[in-house]
Amino acid sequence: MFSAMEYYTEFSLHRKLTIDLLMSVSSSQLAEAPISKAGTLGKQFRHLNDVSKCYTDALENQKLVFERNDVDHSLETDKSRLITELKLTKERLRSFIESVDPAVFSQEIIDCRESEKYVGVERTSPRIIVWWMIEHEIFHEGQLALYIRNFGTYFPESWKIWGLK
């Protein structure tokens, strides 16, 4: 079983890929929606961060809630703010990881009842929350790759781990 820090290291790798890709696109591309019914590229990045915030809130407050009142759609066209927000969410996770008791990391202390229709469980552990964060980031890497392919542009160097250039 991985330690909390090993989970964080894995998340950090994938968040770096997300940020590298965001840094590689133009601000005008954020407003483009090359895939039918999938929203703009900026919406994808904003959504990634919103869900990460839900998960980090759950780690900090022991309650997983996906409905948010603080969704800031203006982020979708602001590359600089998106990068800042993605980094801040990663730092919130790091702070939690550095402070969590290893025994608590695997205990089902997080109430998921308000989000059970999405996650399928009433309670879960911080370990699983971080795992879901990693899975969500990877899922959207696939979607982001389709956007970049549709733009006909190149991937950042870091994306070679996926075999993409």
C-alpha positions in Angstrom: 0.0 0.0 0.0 1.3 3.4 -0.9 2.0 6.1 1.7 0.2 9.4 1.6 3.2 11.1 0.2 3.5 8.5 -2.6 -0.1 9.3 -3.6 0.7 13.0 -3.5 3.8 12.5 -5.7 1.6 10.7 -8.3 -1.0 13.5 -8.2 1.7 16.1 -8.6 3.0 14.4 -11.7 -0.4 14.5 -13.3 -1.1 18.0 -12.1 2.2 19.1 -13.7 1.1 17.6 -17.0 -2.2 19.6 -16.7 -0.3 22.8 -16.0 2.3 22.2 -18.7 -0.4 21.7 -21.2 -2.3 24.8 -20.1 0.9 26.8 -20.4 1.5 25.5 -23.9 -1.9 26.7 -25.4 -2.8 30.2 -26.4 -5.3 32.3 -24.4 -7.5 32.3 -27.5 -7.6 28.5 -27.6 -9.2 28.5 -24.1 -12.4 29.8 -25.7 -12.5 27.2 -28.4 -14.6 24.1 -28.3 -13.2 21.7 -31.0 -15.2 18.7 -29.7 -18.9 18.8 -30.0 -20.9 19.0 -26.7 -17.7 18.9 -24.6 -17.4 22.6 -23.8 -14.4 24.9 -24.3 -10.8 24.0 -23.5 -10.9 26.6 -20.7 -14.0 24.9 -19.2 -12.1 21.6 -19.1 -9.3 23.2 -17.1 -11.7 25.1 -14.8 -13.8 21.9 -14.2 -10.6 20.0 -13.3 -9.8 22.5 -10.6 -13.4 22.7 -9.3 -13.5 19.0 -8.7 -10.1 19.0 -7.1 -11.4 21.7 -4.8 -14.3 19.4 -3.8 -11.9 16.6 -3.0 -9.5 18.9 -1.0 -12.5 20.3 0.8 -13.5 16.8 1.7 -10.0 16.0 3.0 -10.1 19.1 5.2 -13.7 18.9 6.3 -14.5 15.2 6.2 -17.5 15.7 3.9 -17.6 15.2 0.2 -19.9 17.6 -1.7 -19.7 18.2 -5.4 -22.4 20.9 -5.6 -20.5 24.3 -5.4 -21.7 27.8 -5.1 -18.3 29.3 -5.9 -17.8 28.1 -9.5 -16.0 31.0 -11.2 -16.6 30.7 -15.0 -14.4 33.7 -15.6 -11.4 31.4 -15.0 -12.3 29.7 -18.3 -10.7 32.5 -20.3 -8.0 33.6 -17.9 -4.9 31.4 -18.4 -2.9 33.0 -15.7 -5.6 32.7 -13.0 -6.2 29.1 -14.1 -2.6 28.2 -13.6 -2.6 29.9 -10.2 -5.8 28.1 -9.1 -4.5 24.7 -10.2 -1.3 25.3 -8.3 -3.2 26.4 -5.2 -5.3 23.3 -5.1 -2.2 21.1 -5.4 -0.7 23.0 -2.5 -3.8 22.5 -0.4 -3.4 18.7 -1.0 0.3 18.9 -0.1 -0.6 20.6 3.2 -3.1 17.9 4.0 -0.7 15.1 3.1 2.0 16.5 5.3 -0.2 16.8 8.3 -2.3 13.7 8.1 -1.7 10.9 10.6 -0.8 7.7 8.5 -3.3 5.7 10.5 -6.1 8.2 9.7 -5.2 8.2 6.0 -6.9 4.8 5.5 -9.8 5.3 7.9 -13.3 5.8 6.5 -13.7 9.2 8.1 -15.2 11.2 5.1 -19.0 11.4 4.8 -20.0 10.9 1.2 -23.8 10.8 1.6 -24.4 14.0 -0.3 -22.4 12.7 -3.2 -23.3 9.0 -3.0 -25.0 9.1 -6.4 -21.6 10.0 -7.9 -19.2 7.9 -5.8 -21.4 4.9 -4.8 -20.4 4.9 -1.1 -21.6 6.6 2.1 -18.2 6.9 3.6 -14.6 6.7 2.4 -11.0 7.3 3.5 -8.6 10.2 2.6 -6.6 7.6 0.7 -9.5 6.9 -1.6 -10.3 10.6 -2.0 -6.7 11.2 -3.2 -7.0 8.2 -5.5 -10.1 9.7 -7.0 -8.3 13.0 -7.5 -5.6 11.1 -9.4 -8.1 9.2 -11.5 -10.0 12.4 -12.3 -6.8 14.2 -13.4 -5.8 11.2 -15.7 -9.3 11.0 -17.2 -9.2 14.6 -18.2 -5.7 14.2 -19.6 -7.3 12.0 -22.2 -9.9 14.6 -23.0 -7.3 17.4 -23.1 -5.2 15.3 -25.5 -8.2 15.1 -27.8 -8.6 18.9 -27.7 -4.9 19.4 -28.5 -5.1 16.9 -31.4 -8.1 18.8 -32.8 -6.2 22.1 -32.6 -3.3 20.4 -34.5 -0.7 21.8 -32.1 2.1 20.0 -30.3 2.2 18.7 -26.8 4.6 19.9 -24.2 7.8 17.9 -23.6 6.4 16.4 -20.4 3.6 14.7 -22.3 6.1 12.2 -23.8 5.2 9.9 -20.9 1.9 9.4 -22.8 3.8 9.0 -26.1 2.5 12.3 -27.3 4.6 14.9 -29.2 
